[in-house]
Amino acid sequence: MELRQLRYFVSVVAQGSMGRAALELGVGTSALSQQISRLDG
């Protein structure tokens, strides 16, 4: 688990959507989704 993944997850929760979190973080939604999915495994 990386700190970046946790930061991304917290941003999605705070923003309420993947799209808004991706905009805030300056990443694509697919990249954001991939990083969050890595938290599980």
C-alpha positions as CSV (number, residue, x, y, z in Angstrom):
1,M,0.0,0.0,0.0
2,E,1.3,3.4,-0.9
3,L,0.5,6.8,0.6
4,R,-0.6,8.0,-2.8
5,Q,-3.3,5.4,-3.0
6,L,-4.6,6.4,0.4
7,R,-4.5,10.1,-0.6
8,Y,-6.5,9.3,-3.8
9,F,-9.1,7.3,-1.8
10,V,-9.5,10.1,0.7
11,S,-10.0,12.6,-2.1
12,V,-12.7,10.4,-3.7
13,V,-14.6,10.2,-0.4
14,A,-14.2,13.9,0.2
15,Q,-15.2,15.0,-3.3
16,G,-18.1,12.5,-3.5
17,S,-17.2,11.3,-7.0
18,M,-14.3,9.8,-9.0
19,G,-14.6,12.6,-11.6
20,R,-14.3,15.5,-9.2
21,A,-11.4,13.8,-7.3
22,A,-9.5,13.2,-10.5
23,L,-9.8,16.8,-11.4
24,E,-8.6,17.9,-8.0
25,L,-5.7,15.5,-8.1
26,G,-4.8,16.3,-11.7
27,V,-5.0,12.7,-12.9
28,G,-7.3,10.8,-15.2
29,T,-10.2,8.9,-13.8
30,S,-8.8,5.6,-15.1
31,A,-5.5,6.1,-13.3
32,L,-7.4,7.1,-10.2
33,S,-9.5,4.0,-10.4
34,Q,-6.5,1.7,-10.9
35,Q,-4.7,3.1,-7.9
36,I,-7.7,2.7,-5.7
37,S,-8.3,-0.8,-6.9
38,R,-4.7,-1.7,-5.8
39,L,-5.7,-0.9,-2.2
40,D,-7.7,-4.1,-2.1
41,G,-4.9,-6.4,-3.1
